[in-house]
Amino acid sequence: MLRNIIVVFTIFLITSMPVKAAPGYVIIDASKPNVTSYTSIPKSLTDVDLDKLRGQVSAQAGVSMETWEAFKNNLHLLVEAKIKKNEYPELIIKEGLADFLEKFEGIPLGLTWNGGIALTYNDYIHAKRTYQQYLEKPDSVARVNERNRDPVHPANHLKVLVSNMSK
């Protein structure tokens, strides 16, 4: 149900609202163990619509709504802590995710269990399949070697920073 709300809301945003400098809120859907979805909500949303959205979010297990400021100040807890096995340790995902949410209000972005990014249906299916494999036999799941063949490689979807960590 929440996904339907987000899809309708996304269409509404794309067709009727200009992009703002910073969102007002972020909806975090952590109801599935293989992917956490983030959707930014613009500051220009009316109080009535915001109250309706809050009510819908609070009725969903594993779904929360944070202010943009709280989200930005707690990226480690709200983003990095969702990664169960980081297959992209050389990349700094949290800033790229925050930049995406800031630029594309209302468009959901998924952070996969292994630190990848899911935008398309196929990305979400890939995350679900690999997570199941990981649960069954953790050592059997390995990062795809070729970036262009990796459907959830963060750099294929976001502008990400490379950390100075060595592999």
Backbone as a chain_set.jsonl record, in Angstrom:
{"seq": "MLRNIIVVFTIFLITSMPVKAAPGYVIIDASKPNVTSYTSIPKSLTDVDLDKLRGQVSAQAGVSMETWEAFKNNLHLLVEAKIKKNEYPELIIKEGLADFLEKFEGIPLGLTWNGGIALTYNDYIHAKRTYQQYLEKPDSVARVNERNRDPVHPANHLKVLVSNMSK", "coords": {"N": [[0.819, -1.188, 0.0], [1.894, 1.274, 0.857], [3.841, 1.589, -1.099], [2.242, 2.054, -3.355], [1.171, 4.506, -2.627], [3.492, 6.05, -2.606], [4.234, 5.867, -5.312], [2.064, 7.18, -6.606], [2.361, 9.66, -5.383], [4.903, 10.318, -6.338], [4.432, 10.613, -9.097], [2.715, 12.808, -8.951], [4.504, 14.723, -7.919], [6.477, 14.897, -9.951], [5.014, 15.908, -12.065], [3.92, 18.303, -11.151], [5.39, 19.903, -9.337], [8.084, 22.129, -8.736], [11.623, 21.468, -8.421], [13.056, 21.66, -5.243], [15.454, 23.331, -3.078], [16.165, 21.81, -0.845], [14.743, 18.87, 0.526], [11.846, 18.484, 2.704], [11.277, 16.315, 4.302], [12.12, 12.81, 4.768], [11.064, 9.675, 3.778], [11.557, 6.539, 5.089], [11.704, 3.3, 4.241], [12.133, 0.465, 5.735], [11.135, -2.057, 5.765], [11.68, -4.412, 4.47], [14.219, -6.896, 4.499], [16.182, -7.014, 2.528], [16.434, -4.656, 1.108], [16.422, -1.167, 1.667], [14.281, 1.475, 1.269], [14.327, 4.895, 0.29], [12.658, 7.964, 0.216], [12.339, 11.269, -0.715], [10.544, 14.076, 0.54], [9.009, 17.04, -0.403], [9.481, 20.389, 0.947], [7.423, 22.042, 0.287], [5.009, 20.741, 0.543], [1.663, 20.722, 1.589], [0.357, 21.356, 4.914], [-1.88, 19.791, 5.51], [-1.692, 17.684, 3.62], [0.765, 16.685, 4.426], [0.17, 15.802, 7.024], [-1.625, 13.725, 6.389], [0.109, 12.021, 5.039], [1.923, 11.428, 7.113], [0.221, 9.957, 8.782], [-0.286, 7.716, 7.147], [2.294, 6.668, 6.919], [2.929, 6.079, 9.599], [1.243, 3.961, 10.047], [2.424, 1.799, 8.871], [4.457, -0.959, 9.366], [7.911, -0.876, 10.025], [8.415, 1.391, 8.589], [9.349, 4.773, 8.477], [9.372, 8.346, 9.067], [11.489, 10.979, 8.634], [12.78, 14.228, 9.466], [14.387, 16.319, 7.041], [16.732, 17.488, 8.022], [17.307, 15.872, 10.287], [17.737, 13.463, 8.983], [20.006, 14.061, 7.354], [21.835, 14.617, 9.394], [22.13, 12.174, 10.611], [23.158, 10.222, 8.892], [24.873, 8.013, 9.043], [23.616, 6.214, 10.847], [21.05, 5.997, 9.659], [21.55, 5.22, 7.055], [24.152, 3.876, 6.416], [24.117, 1.91, 8.444], [22.22, 0.154, 7.591], [23.323, -1.584, 5.835], [24.226, -4.86, 5.406], [26.369, -6.441, 4.504], [28.991, -4.974, 3.263], [29.781, -4.607, 0.065], [31.02, -2.715, -1.389], [33.185, -1.158, -0.226], [35.005, 0.799, -0.889], [33.63, 2.948, -1.755], [31.808, 5.897, -0.927], [28.759, 5.884, 0.049], [26.628, 7.205, 1.376], [26.611, 10.062, 1.023], [26.145, 10.303, -1.731], [23.628, 9.139, -1.928], [22.123, 10.928, -0.37], [22.451, 13.261, -1.917], [21.091, 12.474, -4.258], [18.449, 12.194, -3.252], [17.964, 14.804, -2.552], [17.999, 16.127, -5.004], [16.062, 14.809, -6.522], [13.179, 14.85, -5.647], [10.646, 12.845, -4.258], [11.145, 10.565, -5.736], [11.7, 7.231, -5.258], [14.548, 5.594, -3.83], [16.52, 2.754, -3.56], [18.513, 1.172, -1.103], [20.559, -1.477, -1.153], [21.026, -4.618, 0.593], [23.702, -5.218, 0.455], [25.039, -2.866, 0.101], [24.618, -1.798, -2.377], [22.816, 0.024, -4.972], [19.424, 0.349, -5.727], [17.353, 1.073, -8.335], [15.733, 0.315, -10.459], [13.162, -2.111, -11.282], [14.374, -4.566, -11.867], [16.762, -4.247, -10.437], [15.832, -4.363, -7.798], [14.838, -6.981, -7.746], [17.208, -8.392, -8.188], [18.56, -7.745, -5.798], [16.878, -8.984, -3.941], [17.118, -11.689, -4.67], [19.919, -12.176, -4.384], [20.207, -11.63, -1.687], [18.713, -13.681, -0.533], [20.292, -15.843, -1.321], [22.568, -15.188, 0.133], [21.613, -15.485, 2.758], [21.193, -18.228, 2.806], [23.733, -19.314, 2.242], [26.281, -17.652, 3.193], [28.971, -17.271, 2.213], [28.726, -17.813, -0.446], [27.896, -15.727, -2.019], [29.184, -13.255, -3.975], [30.595, -10.114, -4.876], [29.874, -8.743, -8.072], [32.318, -8.857, -10.511], [32.771, -7.167, -12.782], [32.007, -3.87, -13.164], [30.084, -2.762, -14.978], [28.402, -4.907, -15.388], [27.206, -5.308, -13.035], [24.234, -4.99, -11.546], [23.507, -3.444, -9.315], [25.59, -1.806, -8.642], [26.774, 0.982, -6.986], [28.021, 3.211, -8.286], [27.024, 3.057, -10.826], [24.592, 4.198, -10.663], [24.627, 6.484, -9.049], [26.367, 9.563, -8.302], [29.155, 8.962, -6.675], [31.474, 9.184, -3.978], [34.892, 8.288, -3.821], [36.509, 6.683, -1.279], [39.462, 7.077, 0.746], [40.259, 4.658, 1.565], [42.006, 1.594, 1.444], [41.601, -1.381, -0.473]], "CA": [[0.0, 0.0, 0.0], [2.755, 2.454, 0.908], [4.46, 1.745, -2.407], [1.255, 2.699, -4.233], [1.107, 5.907, -2.214], [4.718, 6.702, -3.069], [4.176, 5.978, -6.778], [1.128, 8.264, -6.931], [2.992, 10.878, -4.916], [5.997, 10.593, -7.267], [3.839, 11.147, -10.331], [2.252, 14.139, -8.609], [5.663, 15.611, -7.793], [7.139, 15.081, -11.236], [4.179, 16.673, -12.973], [3.377, 19.567, -10.679], [6.179, 20.684, -8.392], [9.486, 22.37, -9.081], [12.598, 20.911, -7.492], [13.443, 22.602, -4.195], [16.857, 23.247, -2.671], [16.294, 20.683, 0.073], [13.443, 18.325, 0.904], [11.422, 18.722, 4.075], [11.274, 15.045, 5.022], [12.514, 11.598, 4.057], [10.387, 8.456, 4.202], [12.492, 5.416, 5.083], [10.987, 2.027, 4.288], [13.059, -0.615, 6.078], [10.282, -3.206, 6.056], [12.238, -5.607, 3.84], [15.615, -7.019, 4.91], [17.119, -6.979, 1.406], [16.575, -3.309, 0.558], [15.778, -0.065, 2.38], [13.932, 2.52, 0.299], [14.305, 6.278, 0.775], [11.934, 8.872, -0.667], [12.314, 12.613, -0.14], [9.265, 14.779, 0.485], [9.354, 18.465, -0.479], [9.032, 21.34, 1.965], [6.232, 22.737, -0.187], [3.813, 19.954, 0.793], [0.784, 21.414, 2.535], [0.249, 20.726, 6.226], [-2.921, 18.766, 5.431], [-1.117, 16.539, 2.916], [1.84, 16.158, 5.272], [-0.486, 15.045, 8.099], [-2.129, 12.483, 5.791], [1.282, 11.187, 4.774], [2.402, 10.96, 8.419], [-0.699, 8.913, 9.222], [-0.052, 6.521, 6.333], [3.612, 6.134, 7.261], [2.899, 5.51, 10.951], [0.463, 2.717, 10.013], [3.216, 0.769, 8.199], [5.573, -1.494, 10.157], [9.221, -0.746, 9.396], [8.471, 2.618, 7.798], [9.421, 5.967, 9.318], [9.519, 9.623, 8.371], [12.457, 11.828, 9.336], [12.995, 15.537, 8.85], [15.59, 16.329, 6.206], [17.87, 17.8, 8.878], [17.619, 14.674, 11.077], [18.288, 12.488, 8.048], [21.373, 14.478, 7.005], [22.685, 14.545, 10.588], [22.225, 10.787, 11.071], [23.348, 9.36, 7.72], [25.495, 6.732, 9.421], [22.593, 5.359, 11.443], [19.901, 5.798, 8.773], [21.964, 4.68, 5.757], [25.221, 2.869, 6.494], [23.764, 0.82, 9.354], [21.296, -0.753, 6.897], [24.119, -2.474, 4.981], [24.602, -6.067, 6.144], [27.681, -6.877, 4.006], [29.361, -3.9, 2.338], [30.596, -5.076, -1.054], [31.585, -1.537, -2.058], [33.764, -0.354, 0.857], [35.801, 1.905, -1.414], [32.731, 4.032, -2.118], [31.065, 6.557, 0.138], [27.396, 5.827, -0.48], [25.649, 8.052, 2.051], [26.515, 11.392, 0.422], [25.506, 10.148, -3.034], [22.21, 8.895, -1.688], [21.539, 12.197, 0.083], [22.404, 14.158, -3.08], [20.001, 12.002, -5.117], [17.177, 12.537, -2.629], [17.818, 16.266, -2.595], [17.753, 16.554, -6.383], [14.925, 14.124, -7.135], [12.142, 14.688, -4.634], [9.531, 11.956, -4.566], [11.56, 9.365, -6.459], [12.318, 6.32, -4.293], [15.862, 5.031, -4.109], [16.741, 1.631, -2.661], [19.854, 0.793, -0.677], [20.488, -2.923, -1.009], [21.637, -5.25, 1.764], [25.156, -5.297, 0.276], [25.578, -1.54, -0.168], [24.312, -1.392, -3.746], [21.698, 0.941, -5.173], [18.35, -0.188, -6.547], [16.446, 2.044, -8.939], [14.793, -0.357, -11.354], [12.548, -3.353, -10.813], [15.403, -5.607, -11.945], [17.699, -4.035, -9.325], [15.185, -4.868, -6.589], [14.795, -8.437, -7.881], [18.584, -8.835, -7.973], [18.833, -7.622, -4.364], [16.098, -10.016, -3.253], [17.716, -12.991, -5.002], [21.244, -12.309, -3.776], [20.043, -11.672, -0.227], [18.285, -15.04, -0.207], [21.496, -16.67, -1.443], [23.423, -14.823, 1.262], [21.06, -16.107, 3.958], [21.377, -19.676, 2.711], [25.166, -19.635, 2.304], [26.913, -16.329, 3.111], [30.199, -17.223, 1.415], [28.451, -18.095, -1.864], [27.557, -14.489, -2.718], [30.337, -12.37, -4.155], [30.382, -8.932, -5.715], [30.109, -8.924, -9.499], [33.63, -8.273, -10.796], [32.708, -6.089, -13.776], [31.049, -2.843, -12.746], [28.993, -2.598, -15.941], [27.513, -6.062, -15.309], [26.663, -5.332, -11.674], [23.028, -4.152, -11.615], [23.319, -2.557, -8.166], [26.817, -1.061, -8.32], [26.379, 2.362, -6.705], [28.533, 4.178, -9.258], [26.199, 2.987, -12.03], [23.355, 4.947, -10.419], [24.853, 7.725, -8.305], [27.705, 10.136, -8.216], [29.641, 8.581, -5.343], [32.852, 9.546, -3.68], [35.781, 7.178, -3.511], [37.213, 6.98, -0.031], [40.902, 6.814, 0.673], [40.505, 3.312, 2.12], [42.541, 0.632, 0.473], [40.835, -2.618, -0.446]], "C": [[0.867, 1.258, 0.0], [3.438, 2.682, -0.426], [3.526, 2.427, -3.39], [1.146, 4.182, -3.909], [2.326, 6.656, -2.743], [4.708, 6.87, -4.581], [3.252, 7.113, -7.189], [1.74, 9.603, -6.55], [4.119, 11.291, -5.861], [5.47, 11.201, -8.554], [3.354, 12.572, -10.095], [3.41, 15.129, -8.56], [6.296, 15.921, -9.141], [6.332, 16.003, -12.138], [3.803, 18.058, -12.465], [4.273, 20.411, -9.787], [7.597, 20.91, -8.891], [10.403, 21.751, -8.034], [13.034, 21.997, -6.513], [14.908, 22.391, -3.83], [17.093, 22.076, -1.726], [14.896, 20.183, 0.419], [13.087, 18.708, 2.34], [11.551, 17.469, 4.927], [11.799, 13.93, 4.131], [11.715, 10.445, 4.649], [11.389, 7.32, 4.037], [11.688, 4.137, 5.266], [12.0, 0.904, 4.484], [12.289, -1.898, 6.382], [10.775, -4.504, 5.428], [13.724, -5.698, 4.197], [16.623, -6.867, 3.774], [17.312, -5.585, 0.812], [15.817, -2.311, 1.445], [15.532, 1.034, 1.361], [13.837, 3.879, 0.988], [13.579, 7.13, -0.254], [11.883, 10.237, -0.008], [10.968, 13.285, -0.418], [9.566, 16.277, 0.529], [8.799, 19.299, 0.674], [7.698, 21.979, 1.578], [4.945, 21.946, 0.007], [2.956, 20.671, 1.827], [0.722, 20.66, 3.85], [-0.781, 19.604, 6.221], [-2.368, 17.507, 4.756], [-0.009, 15.884, 3.73], [1.257, 15.332, 6.421], [-1.04, 13.719, 7.584], [-0.981, 11.507, 5.57], [1.847, 10.615, 6.073], [1.532, 9.813, 8.939], [-0.489, 7.615, 8.458], [1.274, 5.868, 6.682], [3.566, 5.45, 8.623], [2.123, 4.201, 11.005], [1.231, 1.55, 9.403], [4.385, 0.332, 9.08], [6.868, -1.351, 9.367], [9.397, 0.509, 8.562], [8.475, 3.81, 8.751], [9.572, 7.211, 8.452], [10.405, 10.508, 9.234], [12.484, 13.203, 8.682], [14.272, 15.449, 8.022], [16.833, 16.566, 7.07], [18.288, 16.581, 9.706], [18.242, 13.597, 10.184], [19.746, 12.821, 7.727], [22.331, 14.344, 8.195], [22.918, 13.12, 11.079], [22.423, 9.816, 9.918], [23.964, 8.018, 8.091], [24.436, 5.757, 9.943], [21.484, 5.019, 10.442], [20.262, 5.217, 7.403], [22.971, 3.553, 5.949], [24.866, 1.683, 7.383], [22.82, -0.19, 8.712], [22.034, -1.779, 6.039], [24.607, -3.659, 5.816], [25.98, -6.591, 5.752], [28.093, -5.854, 2.939], [30.316, -4.421, 1.263], [31.242, -3.931, -1.832], [32.254, -0.626, -1.028], [34.579, 0.837, 0.371], [34.944, 3.12, -1.771], [32.046, 4.607, -0.888], [29.644, 6.751, -0.388], [26.5, 6.922, 0.087], [25.511, 9.44, 1.423], [25.835, 11.333, -0.948], [24.013, 9.923, -2.906], [21.513, 10.186, -1.273], [21.433, 13.194, -1.071], [21.257, 13.784, -4.014], [18.655, 12.429, -4.54], [16.91, 14.034, -2.667], [17.431, 16.742, -3.993], [16.466, 15.998, -6.964], [13.861, 13.809, -6.084], [11.05, 13.748, -5.134], [9.901, 10.695, -5.32], [12.259, 8.436, -5.47], [13.657, 5.776, -4.775], [16.102, 3.933, -3.085], [18.213, 1.429, -2.355], [19.796, -0.701, -0.393], [21.27, -3.41, 0.204], [23.161, -5.27, 1.685], [25.784, -3.949, -0.082], [25.376, -1.056, -1.58], [23.121, -0.443, -3.779], [20.692, 0.307, -6.121], [17.455, 0.953, -7.025], [15.363, 1.348, -9.751], [14.212, -1.603, -10.699], [13.579, -4.481, -10.803], [16.438, -5.476, -10.828], [17.118, -4.607, -8.027], [15.113, -6.393, -6.597], [16.193, -9.021, -7.629], [18.926, -8.815, -6.476], [18.1, -8.705, -3.571], [16.741, -11.396, -3.45], [19.064, -13.172, -4.303], [21.162, -12.337, -2.247], [19.617, -13.062, 0.22], [19.472, -16.003, -0.284], [22.435, -16.43, -0.261], [22.929, -15.477, 2.556], [21.314, -17.61, 3.976], [22.837, -20.079, 2.866], [25.951, -18.33, 2.11], [28.15, -16.247, 2.213], [29.956, -17.424, -0.083], [28.167, -16.837, -2.678], [28.786, -13.592, -2.766], [29.953, -11.216, -5.069], [30.694, -9.269, -7.165], [31.392, -8.179, -9.854], [33.584, -7.094, -11.754], [31.617, -5.098, -13.4], [29.858, -2.738, -13.694], [28.0, -3.757, -15.925], [26.853, -6.179, -13.94], [25.439, -4.415, -11.628], [22.854, -3.183, -10.448], [24.587, -1.793, -7.782], [26.455, 0.412, -8.135], [26.833, 3.374, -7.754], [27.785, 4.106, -10.592], [24.94, 3.838, -11.899], [23.575, 6.325, -9.818], [26.245, 8.27, -8.553], [28.161, 9.85, -6.797], [31.09, 8.978, -5.194], [33.66, 8.285, -3.397], [36.551, 7.56, -2.26], [38.696, 6.679, -0.21], [41.256, 5.486, 1.34], [41.128, 2.445, 1.051], [41.765, -0.657, 0.633], [41.592, -3.718, 0.239]], "O": [[0.614, 2.194, -0.758], [3.604, 3.825, -0.852], [3.954, 3.277, -4.17], [1.04, 5.015, -4.809], [2.203, 7.764, -3.265], [5.13, 7.911, -5.086], [3.618, 7.928, -8.036], [1.648, 10.57, -7.306], [4.278, 12.476, -6.155], [6.006, 12.195, -9.042], [3.555, 13.446, -10.939], [3.315, 16.236, -9.092], [6.613, 17.074, -9.436], [6.901, 16.793, -12.891], [3.405, 18.912, -13.258], [3.927, 21.558, -9.506], [8.236, 19.993, -9.408], [9.996, 21.538, -6.892], [13.342, 23.119, -6.915], [15.522, 21.399, -4.223], [18.13, 21.419, -1.809], [13.972, 20.979, 0.586], [13.932, 19.194, 3.092], [11.885, 17.536, 6.11], [11.909, 14.078, 2.914], [11.687, 10.256, 5.865], [11.993, 7.16, 2.976], [11.071, 3.918, 6.308], [12.639, 0.45, 3.535], [12.746, -2.727, 7.169], [10.332, -5.585, 5.815], [14.417, -4.681, 4.199], [17.801, -6.615, 4.029], [18.274, -5.364, 0.077], [14.712, -2.59, 1.909], [16.452, 1.473, 0.672], [13.34, 3.997, 2.108], [13.848, 7.034, -1.452], [11.434, 10.36, 1.132], [10.352, 13.085, -1.465], [10.299, 16.734, 1.406], [7.787, 18.956, 1.286], [6.935, 22.406, 2.445], [3.874, 22.444, -0.339], [3.471, 21.169, 2.828], [1.001, 19.462, 3.899], [-0.574, 18.573, 6.861], [-2.553, 16.397, 5.256], [0.134, 14.661, 3.72], [1.792, 14.275, 6.754], [-0.937, 12.699, 8.266], [-1.089, 10.32, 5.876], [2.212, 9.44, 6.123], [2.042, 8.825, 9.468], [-0.511, 6.534, 9.047], [1.366, 4.641, 6.736], [4.107, 4.356, 8.784], [2.326, 3.406, 11.923], [0.741, 0.421, 9.416], [5.203, 1.155, 9.489], [6.914, -1.667, 8.178], [10.42, 0.675, 7.898], [7.704, 3.854, 9.709], [9.864, 7.126, 7.259], [10.114, 10.756, 10.404], [12.238, 13.329, 7.482], [15.13, 14.603, 8.275], [17.863, 15.922, 6.872], [19.478, 16.285, 9.818], [19.172, 12.903, 10.597], [20.617, 11.956, 7.82], [23.499, 13.997, 8.019], [23.817, 12.887, 11.887], [21.909, 8.698, 9.959], [23.609, 6.993, 7.509], [24.382, 4.605, 9.513], [21.03, 3.876, 10.386], [19.38, 4.771, 6.67], [22.663, 2.394, 5.669], [25.279, 0.558, 7.099], [22.641, -1.286, 9.243], [21.428, -2.741, 5.568], [25.313, -3.481, 6.809], [26.689, -7.135, 6.598], [27.576, -5.887, 1.823], [31.499, -4.645, 1.519], [31.933, -4.163, -2.824], [31.929, 0.559, -0.958], [34.819, 1.778, 1.127], [35.473, 4.194, -2.055], [31.746, 3.89, 0.067], [29.372, 7.665, -1.166], [25.698, 7.505, -0.642], [24.395, 9.944, 1.303], [25.041, 12.211, -1.287], [23.227, 10.458, -3.688], [20.432, 10.498, -1.772], [20.429, 13.897, -1.188], [20.537, 14.654, -4.504], [17.814, 12.968, -5.26], [15.767, 14.471, -2.8], [16.623, 17.659, -4.138], [15.84, 16.639, -7.807], [13.673, 12.658, -5.689], [10.594, 13.844, -6.274], [9.047, 9.833, -5.527], [13.291, 8.798, -4.905], [13.861, 5.533, -5.964], [15.913, 4.142, -1.887], [19.058, 1.506, -3.246], [19.071, -1.142, 0.499], [22.083, -2.675, 0.765], [23.839, -5.331, 2.711], [26.933, -3.897, -0.52], [25.905, -0.01, -1.956], [22.505, -0.15, -2.754], [21.055, -0.206, -7.18], [16.881, 1.694, -6.226], [14.202, 1.757, -9.725], [14.718, -2.081, -9.684], [13.65, -5.258, -9.85], [16.936, -6.483, -10.326], [17.825, -5.255, -7.255], [15.309, -7.026, -5.56], [16.332, -10.028, -6.935], [19.513, -9.764, -5.957], [18.657, -9.273, -2.632], [16.884, -12.166, -2.5], [19.313, -14.214, -3.696], [21.968, -13.0, -1.594], [20.101, -13.568, 1.232], [19.637, -16.869, 0.576], [23.022, -17.369, 0.275], [23.73, -15.965, 3.354], [21.61, -18.191, 5.021], [23.148, -21.063, 3.537], [26.249, -17.952, 0.977], [28.345, -15.244, 1.526], [30.862, -17.232, -0.894], [28.197, -16.881, -3.908], [29.349, -13.223, -1.735], [29.083, -11.35, -5.929], [31.651, -9.986, -7.456], [31.536, -7.0, -9.531], [34.299, -6.113, -11.552], [30.441, -5.454, -13.327], [28.721, -2.635, -13.233], [26.873, -3.609, -16.398], [26.027, -7.065, -13.723], [25.584, -3.193, -11.667], [22.127, -2.198, -10.575], [24.646, -1.197, -6.707], [25.887, 1.025, -9.04], [26.09, 4.302, -8.073], [27.908, 5.019, -11.409], [24.297, 4.162, -12.897], [22.785, 7.238, -10.057], [27.164, 7.553, -8.952], [27.635, 10.412, -5.836], [31.83, 9.089, -6.172], [33.156, 7.333, -2.801], [37.165, 8.625, -2.191], [39.109, 6.093, -1.21], [42.421, 5.227, 1.642], [40.795, 2.567, -0.128], [41.321, -0.994, 1.73], [41.09, -4.836, 0.351]]}, "num_chains": 1, "name": "protein.A"}
